Amino acid sequence: MSDARPSRVAWLQLGLVVVLFGLSWPVIRIGLGAGTPIWLAAARATLSATAAFVLVAALKRLAWPGRADWPIILSVGGLQLTCFFAFANLGVQIVPPGRSGVLAYTTMLWMVPMSWMIGEKVGRRAFAGAALGVAGILVLVDPLRFDWSDRQVMLGHGWLLAAGFTWALAILHARRHSWRMSPLDVLPWQMGVATVLLWILAFVLEPAGHLDLQQPSLWLSLLYLGVLAGPTATWAAVSVARALPPVTGSLGMLGVPLLAIASSVVLVGEPVTWPLAIGTALVIAGIAIVILDRNN
């Protein structure tokens, strides 16, 4: 019985991560009704950093990072958090949130050519999976009906793909980093770096930006994104990574884009179209193939 208990807890944690991350996409769209993209991202990071410091301190694991820990703190804080939060918000402002979740979740597809370029062994099946995922992206974009003259729509899709790319860069560094502190222990410092950088970007790039503090939707979105979908979900994800086999956890996380679509349909009325359904299926299948290849 003692062996079964951690497994059940890990599966519950995996489900929690999928739900929290999946729901975050329509919640971002709701929050953008009361604030501009980068200001919303900065406020989210501020709450996430605060919650992360409280969480790690409550676990009695809060400590000042050593010199060897700062490279991963800066890369994750700058790329996976700062860039991803900002790019995702800029994209969701234009592209429907369900589709946005799928496009931003192309991180594993970016990993295939990047890993090959730095000399890592990449199997043919991984390249086939990446090609299938790219085909899915093309279907999602629906090029025959895409308004190529609308610069904002093109930028929106570009921001979301850039979000996945910057996350992939951070993962690539994390895989090659010699860890001293655990991923959970450095999380508050990474969130702190993202908070500082995002507020700088907010004042520089969105000088007329704002947060409508009178709107309840803003506070509900920030509490969800900053506390639940931030450090809480990350803590659960770290626990899942330690308790479940890598391929199991990675394949389970494919539920995130699916839930992003389902929740966007319910919460913000996003229509389900054939390009969305078929493109999502191809992207998820491609990512699954890449995951299985990398875990052989």
TIMI-60805 format. One line per field, with one value per residue: residue number from 1; residue in three letters; y, z, x of N, C-alpha, C, CB in turn. Coordinates in steps of 0.05 Angstrom, whole numbers. Each point is the difference from the previous one (the first is absolute). Last residue first. Glycine has a CB too. Layout:
i	[NUM,...]
aa	[ALA,...]
nv	[Y,...]
nw	[Z,...]
nu	[X,...]
cav	[Y,...]
caw	[Z,...]
cau	[X,...]
cv	[Y,...]
cw	[Z,...]
cu	[X,...]
cbv	[Y,...]
cbw	[Z,...]
cbu	[X,...]
This chain:
i	[296,295,294,293,292,291,290,289,288,287,286,285,284,283,282,281,280,279,278,277,276,275,274,273,272,271,270,269,268,267,266,265,264,263,262,261,260,259,258,257,256,255,254,253,252,251,250,249,248,247,246,245,244,243,242,241,240,239,238,237,236,235,234,233,232,231,230,229,228,227,226,225,224,223,222,221,220,219,218,217,216,215,214,213,212,211,210,209,208,207,206,205,204,203,202,201,200,199,198,197,196,195,194,193,192,191,190,189,188,187,186,185,184,183,182,181,180,179,178,177,176,175,174,173,172,171,170,169,168,167,166,165,164,163,162,161,160,159,158,157,156,155,154,153,152,151,150,149,148,147,146,145,144,143,142,141,140,139,138,137,136,135,134,133,132,131,130,129,128,127,126,125,124,123,122,121,120,119,118,117,116,115,114,113,112,111,110,109,108,107,106,105,104,103,102,101,100,99,98,97,96,95,94,93,92,91,90,89,88,87,86,85,84,83,82,81,80,79,78,77,76,75,74,73,72,71,70,69,68,67,66,65,64,63,62,61,60,59,58,57,56,55,54,53,52,51,50,49,48,47,46,45,44,43,42,41,40,39,38,37,36,35,34,33,32,31,30,29,28,27,26,25,24,23,22,21,20,19,18,17,16,15,14,13,12,11,10,9,8,7,6,5,4,3,2,1]
aa	[ASN,ASN,ARG,ASP,LEU,ILE,VAL,ILE,ALA,ILE,GLY,ALA,ILE,VAL,LEU,ALA,THR,GLY,ILE,ALA,LEU,PRO,TRP,THR,VAL,PRO,GLU,GLY,VAL,LEU,VAL,VAL,SER,SER,ALA,ILE,ALA,LEU,LEU,PRO,VAL,GLY,LEU,MET,GLY,LEU,SER,GLY,THR,VAL,PRO,PRO,LEU,ALA,ARG,ALA,VAL,SER,VAL,ALA,ALA,TRP,THR,ALA,THR,PRO,GLY,ALA,LEU,VAL,GLY,LEU,TYR,LEU,LEU,SER,LEU,TRP,LEU,SER,PRO,GLN,GLN,LEU,ASP,LEU,HIS,GLY,ALA,PRO,GLU,LEU,VAL,PHE,ALA,LEU,ILE,TRP,LEU,LEU,VAL,THR,ALA,VAL,GLY,MET,GLN,TRP,PRO,LEU,VAL,ASP,LEU,PRO,SER,MET,ARG,TRP,SER,HIS,ARG,ARG,ALA,HIS,LEU,ILE,ALA,LEU,ALA,TRP,THR,PHE,GLY,ALA,ALA,LEU,LEU,TRP,GLY,HIS,GLY,LEU,MET,VAL,GLN,ARG,ASP,SER,TRP,ASP,PHE,ARG,LEU,PRO,ASP,VAL,LEU,VAL,LEU,ILE,GLY,ALA,VAL,GLY,LEU,ALA,ALA,GLY,ALA,PHE,ALA,ARG,ARG,GLY,VAL,LYS,GLU,GLY,ILE,MET,TRP,SER,MET,PRO,VAL,MET,TRP,LEU,MET,THR,THR,TYR,ALA,LEU,VAL,GLY,SER,ARG,GLY,PRO,PRO,VAL,ILE,GLN,VAL,GLY,LEU,ASN,ALA,PHE,ALA,PHE,PHE,CYS,THR,LEU,GLN,LEU,GLY,GLY,VAL,SER,LEU,ILE,ILE,PRO,TRP,ASP,ALA,ARG,GLY,PRO,TRP,ALA,LEU,ARG,LYS,LEU,ALA,ALA,VAL,LEU,VAL,PHE,ALA,ALA,THR,ALA,SER,LEU,THR,ALA,ARG,ALA,ALA,ALA,LEU,TRP,ILE,PRO,THR,GLY,ALA,GLY,LEU,GLY,ILE,ARG,ILE,VAL,PRO,TRP,SER,LEU,GLY,PHE,LEU,VAL,VAL,VAL,LEU,GLY,LEU,GLN,LEU,TRP,ALA,VAL,ARG,SER,PRO,ARG,ALA,ASP,SER,MET]
nv	[144,83,39,-64,7,99,1,-62,55,81,-44,-31,90,39,-69,11,98,-4,-60,58,86,-28,-38,68,1,117,29,31,-14,-83,-67,21,31,-80,-52,54,2,-92,-16,60,-49,-94,-2,-1,-96,-6,50,-53,-82,28,28,-60,69,33,61,28,-6,50,59,-1,12,70,30,-9,46,61,7,-46,21,84,35,-51,-7,84,41,-42,22,86,8,-37,62,97,66,-26,-13,7,59,16,85,-45,-101,14,57,-16,-93,-16,36,-49,-77,15,12,-71,-55,17,-16,-76,-23,25,-48,-77,-21,-58,-36,-15,0,52,-53,-53,22,17,-57,-4,94,28,-59,28,94,-21,-50,78,56,-65,-5,100,4,-57,66,76,-41,-15,95,32,-46,37,86,-7,-51,-20,-94,-26,-113,-46,-35,5,-26,-11,-89,-38,48,-28,-90,8,33,-78,-56,45,-10,-92,-9,46,-60,-75,26,45,78,-17,116,57,66,-23,-84,49,76,-63,-48,73,46,-83,4,97,8,27,84,-47,-53,79,57,-64,7,99,37,85,93,-16,-92,40,73,-66,-66,71,33,-94,-37,81,1,-102,-39,86,52,-68,-74,59,46,-86,-53,75,14,-90,14,82,-34,56,12,-77,-15,-92,19,17,90,35,-54,34,91,-1,-44,62,74,-41,-22,90,35,-64,27,95,-20,-52,72,65,-58,-6,75,-39,-18,-49,-37,-45,-41,-17,-27,-49,-38,-22,-23,-73,-46,30,-22,-79,-28,25,-40,-77,1,14,-71,-50,29,-21,-83,-9,29,-67,-76,-5,6,-67]
nw	[-509,44,-87,-48,68,1,-99,-5,71,-49,-83,49,42,-91,-44,74,-1,-100,6,75,-35,-95,29,99,96,17,110,65,75,48,-67,-78,59,54,-87,-36,90,17,-88,21,93,-21,-35,94,-8,-70,66,78,-56,-45,92,79,97,75,-43,-72,62,67,-73,-31,95,7,-90,28,85,-44,-86,-10,102,10,-94,-51,79,44,-91,-30,88,-1,-97,11,76,-37,62,-21,-105,-8,-94,-63,-34,16,-21,-13,80,66,-37,-21,91,33,-56,35,94,-14,-54,71,67,-54,-3,95,13,-63,32,61,-73,-58,90,-10,-61,-99,-76,-88,-76,33,31,-85,-47,64,-15,-98,8,51,-73,-64,52,6,-93,-19,58,-41,-90,20,36,-71,-64,50,6,-96,-61,-88,25,55,-26,-56,-35,82,87,59,28,-87,11,95,-31,-67,74,52,-79,-9,99,-11,-79,53,76,-64,-35,105,20,58,5,-57,-14,-86,34,82,-59,-66,85,66,-62,8,98,-7,-56,76,-48,-72,67,61,-79,-34,93,5,-113,-11,42,97,-3,-49,66,71,-47,-19,95,37,-68,9,103,9,-79,-21,88,66,-56,-23,90,47,-63,14,100,29,-10,55,64,24,114,22,19,25,73,-60,34,-47,-78,19,28,-74,-58,36,-12,-85,-21,33,-50,-74,3,10,-71,-49,21,-22,-77,-20,67,60,-27,-85,14,77,-65,-60,82,29,-92,21,97,-11,-37,74,65,-54,-27,91,40,-62,24,94,-15,-47,74,65,-50,-6,94,21,-54,50,85,-32]
nu	[267,-21,23,-59,-72,17,9,-78,-43,31,-33,-81,-4,20,-58,-67,17,-2,-79,-38,38,-14,-91,-17,-46,-5,24,-70,60,-41,-34,59,72,-18,1,77,43,-31,44,77,0,-19,88,28,-22,68,59,-35,4,84,34,-67,-31,59,65,-61,-78,54,28,-95,-29,70,-25,-95,29,68,-73,-85,-9,60,10,-68,-64,29,13,-86,-43,49,-22,-90,-14,54,33,91,6,111,32,83,24,88,4,100,28,-74,-14,95,18,-80,34,92,-35,-70,62,68,-73,-30,96,4,-86,33,88,-54,-57,82,83,108,68,-20,72,-77,-12,-93,-3,43,-65,-70,30,4,-85,-33,39,-44,-84,7,32,-79,-49,51,-9,-96,0,61,-60,-77,51,27,-77,38,6,-87,6,-62,88,58,-48,74,-37,26,86,-1,-28,70,57,-38,15,88,9,-35,58,71,-28,-7,88,44,78,87,30,58,-70,-48,-39,-26,-28,-40,-42,-13,-60,-54,13,-28,-78,-52,-2,-51,-53,-8,-14,-65,-36,19,4,84,-11,-1,30,78,12,-23,59,68,-12,-10,65,59,-15,-17,50,55,4,-29,34,79,1,-21,55,69,-19,17,97,-7,-97,-101,-23,-90,-99,-13,-55,-77,-22,81,-28,-94,28,68,-70,-69,67,32,-95,-27,80,-13,-96,28,67,-69,-65,72,23,-104,-66,-96,-91,8,87,-43,-63,78,50,-80,-5,100,-4,-63,81,59,-75,-34,93,33,-83,9,96,-29,-67,71,60,-72,-16,99,10,-77,28,85,-51,-65]
cav	[-27,-16,10,-4,-29,-9,11,-16,-26,3,5,-25,-17,11,-4,-28,-7,11,-17,-28,-1,5,-23,-3,-23,-21,-4,-5,24,25,4,-2,24,21,-6,3,28,14,-9,14,29,8,6,29,10,-6,16,28,0,-2,24,-2,-16,-24,-18,-7,-20,-25,-10,-10,-26,-18,-7,-20,-24,-17,7,-9,-28,-18,6,-2,-26,-20,1,-10,-29,-12,3,-20,-26,-22,-1,-12,12,-21,4,-24,7,24,8,-8,8,30,13,-1,17,27,6,4,24,23,6,11,27,17,2,18,27,12,24,19,14,19,-14,1,0,10,-16,14,-1,-28,-15,7,-9,-29,-4,9,-21,-21,9,-1,-28,-9,10,-18,-25,2,0,-27,-17,4,-14,-29,-7,-2,10,29,7,27,19,20,7,21,-1,26,19,-4,11,29,8,-3,23,23,-3,7,29,12,-5,19,27,2,7,-22,3,-21,-22,-25,0,21,-9,-22,12,12,-19,-14,16,0,-25,0,-13,-26,5,11,-20,-21,11,-3,-29,-12,-13,-27,0,24,-5,-17,14,21,-13,-9,23,15,-16,0,26,15,-16,-12,18,24,-7,-10,22,19,-12,-2,23,-2,-20,10,3,-17,16,6,26,-5,4,-26,-18,6,-12,-29,-10,5,-19,-26,2,2,-27,-18,10,-9,-29,-4,9,-20,-24,7,-2,-26,-4,9,20,19,20,21,15,16,22,19,18,14,27,21,1,12,28,18,2,16,28,11,3,24,23,2,11,28,13,-1,21,27,10,7,24,24]
caw	[-7,24,19,-12,1,28,9,-14,12,26,-6,-10,23,17,-13,0,28,6,-15,9,28,2,-9,-29,-8,-17,-24,-24,-17,15,21,-12,-16,19,12,-20,-8,20,-4,-23,4,6,-25,-4,15,-15,-24,6,10,-23,-17,-21,-23,8,17,-14,-21,14,10,-24,-7,21,-4,-22,8,18,2,-24,-6,24,17,-15,-12,22,12,-19,-2,25,1,-18,14,-13,8,26,10,13,25,9,4,18,3,-25,-24,-1,1,-26,-17,6,-12,-29,-6,10,-19,-24,7,-1,-28,-11,8,-12,-16,17,18,-15,-15,13,29,21,23,24,0,-3,25,20,-10,5,29,6,-8,20,24,-6,0,28,14,-8,13,29,3,-4,21,24,-5,2,28,14,28,0,0,-10,18,10,-23,-18,-22,-12,19,-1,-26,3,16,-17,-18,16,3,-26,-3,18,-12,-23,11,9,-23,-17,-4,-17,14,-1,21,-7,-22,10,18,-15,-19,12,-3,-29,-6,10,-20,11,19,-14,-17,17,12,-21,-4,20,20,-8,-28,-5,8,-19,-25,3,2,-27,-17,10,-4,-29,-11,15,5,-24,-23,7,4,-26,-20,10,-5,-29,-13,-5,-21,-26,-4,-19,-21,4,-12,-20,13,-1,17,28,5,-1,23,24,0,8,28,15,-1,18,27,10,4,25,22,4,12,27,16,2,-24,1,21,-2,-20,13,18,-17,-11,22,0,-26,0,5,-22,-24,6,4,-26,-18,10,-8,-29,-5,7,-21,-24,5,-2,-28,-15,9,-16,-26,1,0]
cau	[9,1,20,27,7,4,26,21,1,14,29,12,2,21,26,6,7,26,20,-1,9,29,15,0,16,-13,16,-16,0,3,-20,-26,-4,-8,-26,-21,0,-17,-27,-13,-1,-27,-13,-1,-22,-24,0,-7,-27,-18,0,19,-8,-15,16,25,-7,-6,26,15,-12,7,28,2,-14,16,28,14,-6,2,24,25,3,2,27,20,-4,10,29,12,3,-14,-28,-3,-24,-15,-16,-13,-29,-1,-28,-14,14,3,-27,-12,16,-8,-26,2,16,-15,-21,13,9,-24,-6,20,-6,-24,8,14,-19,-17,-20,-26,8,-18,8,9,30,9,-6,20,26,1,5,27,18,-2,16,29,9,-2,24,22,-5,6,29,10,-11,16,26,-5,-5,25,-4,3,28,2,14,-19,-18,11,-20,1,-12,-29,-10,0,-23,-23,0,-8,-28,-12,2,-19,-26,-3,-3,-28,-17,-8,-29,-11,-13,14,21,20,17,17,19,22,12,23,24,6,14,27,17,9,21,23,12,12,24,20,5,17,-18,-8,-8,-15,-28,-13,-2,-21,-26,-8,-5,-23,-24,-8,-4,-20,-24,-11,-1,-14,-28,-10,-3,-20,-26,-5,-11,-29,-6,8,28,13,12,28,8,21,26,13,-17,6,26,-2,-15,16,23,-11,-8,25,12,-15,3,26,-1,-16,17,21,-13,-7,24,13,16,28,3,-22,7,16,-18,-17,16,2,-23,-2,13,-19,-19,12,8,-23,-14,16,-1,-26,1,16,-17,-20,13,5,-26,-8,14,-8,-22,9,17,-16]
cv	[-4,-29,-17,8,-5,-29,-9,10,-17,-27,2,3,-27,-19,10,-6,-30,-8,10,-16,-29,-2,5,-25,-4,-22,-22,-3,-4,25,28,7,0,26,23,-3,5,30,14,-9,14,31,7,8,30,10,-4,17,29,2,-1,24,-2,-18,-26,-20,-10,-23,-27,-12,-13,-28,-19,-8,-22,-26,-20,7,-10,-29,-19,2,-4,-28,-20,0,-13,-30,-15,1,-21,-26,-24,-1,-14,13,-26,4,-24,9,24,8,-4,9,30,14,1,20,28,7,6,26,25,8,14,29,18,4,20,29,15,25,21,15,21,-14,0,-2,11,-20,14,-2,-28,-16,7,-11,-29,-4,7,-23,-20,9,-2,-29,-8,8,-21,-27,2,-2,-28,-18,3,-15,-30,-9,-5,12,30,10,27,20,22,8,21,3,29,20,-3,13,30,8,0,26,24,-2,9,30,12,-4,20,28,3,9,-21,3,-20,-23,-27,1,20,-10,-20,12,13,-18,-14,17,-2,-25,-1,-16,-26,5,11,-21,-21,10,-5,-30,-17,-12,-27,0,24,-4,-16,16,20,-13,-9,23,16,-16,-1,28,16,-14,-12,18,25,-7,-10,22,18,-12,-2,24,-2,-19,9,5,-17,17,6,26,-7,0,-28,-18,6,-13,-31,-10,3,-21,-27,0,0,-27,-17,10,-9,-30,-4,8,-21,-23,9,0,-24,-5,10,22,20,23,23,17,18,24,21,17,15,28,23,2,13,29,20,5,18,29,12,6,26,23,3,13,30,14,2,22,29,13,8,25]
cw	[8,-6,25,20,-11,1,29,9,-12,14,26,-5,-7,24,18,-11,1,28,6,-13,9,28,-1,-8,-30,-6,-17,-26,-27,-18,12,21,-13,-14,19,13,-20,-6,19,-5,-24,3,4,-26,-3,14,-17,-24,6,9,-23,-19,-21,-24,5,16,-14,-19,14,8,-24,-6,21,-5,-21,8,18,0,-24,-8,22,19,-13,-12,23,13,-19,0,24,0,-17,16,-11,10,27,13,10,27,10,6,19,1,-25,-26,-2,-1,-28,-16,7,-12,-30,-7,8,-21,-24,6,-4,-30,-12,10,-12,-15,16,17,-17,-18,17,27,25,22,25,2,-2,26,20,-8,7,30,5,-7,22,24,-4,4,29,13,-7,14,30,5,-1,23,25,-4,4,29,16,28,0,1,-13,19,9,-22,-22,-22,-12,19,-2,-26,4,15,-19,-17,16,2,-26,-2,18,-13,-22,12,8,-23,-21,-2,-20,15,2,21,-6,-21,12,18,-16,-20,10,-6,-29,-7,9,-19,12,20,-13,-16,17,10,-20,-3,20,21,-9,-28,-4,6,-21,-26,2,0,-28,-19,10,-4,-29,-13,14,5,-24,-24,6,2,-26,-21,10,-6,-30,-17,-7,-23,-28,-1,-20,-23,7,-13,-19,12,1,19,29,8,1,25,24,1,10,30,17,2,20,29,12,7,27,24,6,15,29,19,4,-26,2,20,-5,-19,13,17,-17,-9,22,-2,-26,-2,3,-23,-24,4,3,-26,-19,8,-10,-30,-5,5,-23,-25,4,-3,-29,-15,7,-17,-27,0]
cu	[29,7,2,22,27,8,6,28,22,3,16,30,12,5,23,27,7,10,28,22,1,11,31,15,-3,20,-13,16,-13,-1,1,-21,-28,-5,-9,-28,-23,-1,-19,-29,-13,-3,-30,-13,-4,-25,-25,-2,-9,-29,-20,-2,22,-7,-14,17,25,-7,-4,27,15,-11,9,29,2,-14,15,30,16,-4,4,24,27,3,3,27,21,-4,11,30,14,5,-15,-28,-7,-24,-10,-14,-16,-28,-3,-30,-18,13,3,-27,-11,17,-9,-26,0,14,-16,-21,14,8,-25,-5,19,-5,-24,8,13,-20,-17,-21,-26,13,-15,8,12,30,11,-3,22,27,2,7,29,19,-1,17,30,9,0,26,21,-3,7,30,10,-10,18,26,-4,-3,25,-3,5,29,2,13,-20,-18,8,-20,-1,-14,-30,-11,-1,-25,-24,-1,-12,-31,-14,0,-22,-28,-4,-6,-29,-18,-8,-30,-11,-12,14,23,22,19,19,21,23,14,25,25,7,16,29,17,12,23,26,14,15,27,21,5,17,-18,-12,-12,-17,-29,-15,-4,-23,-28,-10,-7,-25,-26,-10,-5,-22,-27,-15,-3,-16,-30,-12,-5,-23,-28,-3,-10,-30,-7,6,31,15,10,29,10,23,27,11,-16,8,27,0,-14,18,23,-9,-7,26,13,-14,4,27,-2,-14,17,21,-13,-5,25,19,14,29,2,-22,7,16,-19,-17,17,1,-26,-4,13,-20,-19,12,9,-24,-14,16,-3,-27,2,15,-19,-20,12,3,-27,-9,15,-6,-22,10,17]
cbv	[-1,30,45,8,-10,34,40,-7,3,46,23,-13,22,47,4,-10,36,38,-9,4,45,29,-13,50,-23,35,14,25,14,-25,-48,-36,4,-22,-49,-17,4,-35,-45,5,-2,-44,-30,4,-36,-40,-1,-6,-46,-28,6,-51,15,26,40,45,21,27,47,33,16,38,45,20,28,41,48,5,7,37,46,18,0,29,49,17,7,42,44,3,11,22,50,16,11,-29,45,-27,35,14,-48,-37,-11,0,-38,-43,-10,-14,-48,-33,-9,-28,-49,-29,-15,-39,-46,-14,-17,-46,-23,-38,-41,-31,-37,44,24,-12,-11,39,0,-9,28,46,5,-4,42,34,-13,12,47,10,-15,32,39,-9,10,48,21,-9,29,47,9,7,46,36,-10,1,-43,9,-38,-34,-46,-18,-15,4,-29,-49,-11,-3,-44,-37,2,-22,-50,-17,0,-38,-43,0,-13,-50,-25,-30,50,-31,30,27,36,25,-25,-13,35,9,-25,2,41,-6,-22,28,16,0,43,22,-20,9,46,6,-8,35,-1,-5,34,25,-33,-23,24,2,-40,-6,26,-12,-42,3,17,-24,-40,-6,19,-3,-46,-17,23,-9,-46,-6,25,-25,-25,25,-35,-1,39,-44,17,-45,-11,-10,28,48,5,4,42,40,0,11,48,25,-8,25,46,1,-6,42,33,-11,10,48,7,-8,49,-9,-20,-37,-33,-35,-42,-35,-29,-37,-37,-36,-19,-31,-49,-19,-13,-38,-47,-19,-16,-45,-38,-9,-28,-49,-21,-9,-42,-42,-5,-19,-46,-38,-13,-25]
cbw	[-38,20,-18,-45,-5,15,-30,-39,10,4,-42,-20,21,-14,-46,-4,18,-31,-36,8,8,-40,-27,-6,46,-20,24,22,23,32,11,-31,-8,35,-3,-36,8,34,-14,-20,29,22,-24,29,32,-20,0,43,19,-24,12,3,8,38,21,-23,-6,38,4,-29,17,33,-21,-20,27,16,-7,-25,18,29,-11,-41,-8,30,-12,-39,8,24,-23,-29,27,-44,2,10,-47,8,-15,-24,-36,-18,-9,-5,22,50,28,-8,27,47,2,-1,41,37,-11,9,47,13,-8,35,43,-4,-10,27,2,-39,35,23,-10,-28,-20,-12,-50,-29,8,-20,-47,-6,9,-37,-35,10,-13,-48,-16,6,-32,-44,-1,-1,-45,-33,1,-15,-49,-17,8,-29,-3,-47,-24,15,19,-5,-19,11,32,12,38,-11,-21,31,23,-26,3,40,-1,-24,26,31,-21,-8,40,9,-30,38,11,12,38,-5,25,-22,-19,32,10,-37,-3,43,6,-11,37,38,-36,28,11,-33,-9,33,0,-35,12,30,-34,-26,-9,32,33,-7,11,49,22,-11,25,47,5,-13,30,42,3,-17,15,46,16,-11,21,48,2,-7,36,43,16,22,34,-27,32,25,3,-9,44,-41,-11,-13,-48,-36,-1,-22,-50,-20,-6,-38,-46,-11,-18,-47,-38,-10,-31,-49,-24,-14,-42,-46,-11,49,25,-16,-21,30,8,-36,1,34,-20,-21,32,29,-5,14,47,21,-12,21,47,5,-4,42,35,-8,14,49,17,-7,31,44,-4,3,46,24]
cbu	[-33,-33,-8,-19,-48,-34,-6,-31,-50,-18,-13,-44,-39,-13,-22,-49,-30,-10,-33,-49,-20,-4,-40,-4,-5,-30,42,-34,42,27,3,16,49,28,10,32,50,12,17,45,41,-5,32,40,7,23,50,23,6,34,47,-1,-47,-18,19,0,-44,-16,18,-24,-44,0,8,-41,-32,22,-11,-43,-46,-15,-7,-23,-49,-28,2,-27,-50,-11,-3,-40,-41,6,1,46,-17,42,-13,34,4,44,-14,32,44,4,-17,23,41,-13,-11,37,29,-19,-3,41,5,-29,20,33,-18,-19,43,16,-28,5,-2,12,44,-39,46,-29,-2,-39,-40,1,-16,-49,-25,-3,-33,-48,-9,-11,-45,-39,3,-23,-49,-16,5,-37,-40,9,-4,-47,-19,18,-49,-18,8,-48,26,-37,5,44,-37,48,18,7,44,40,3,22,51,19,5,41,43,6,17,50,28,0,31,4,1,37,-12,39,-25,-37,-39,-36,-33,-31,-44,-23,-28,-49,-24,-16,-30,-41,-22,-30,-45,-35,-21,-35,-47,-17,-37,44,36,30,16,43,42,11,22,49,35,13,27,48,36,13,29,46,42,17,13,46,39,14,21,49,21,-5,40,36,8,-43,4,7,-47,-21,-21,-25,-40,10,13,-34,-29,21,-2,-45,-13,23,-19,-42,3,18,-33,-26,22,0,-43,-5,28,-16,-4,1,-39,-28,31,18,-28,3,41,-5,-26,27,34,-26,5,44,8,-26,14,42,-5,-19,33,26,-23,4,43,6,-22,26,39,-10,-18,33,14,-35]
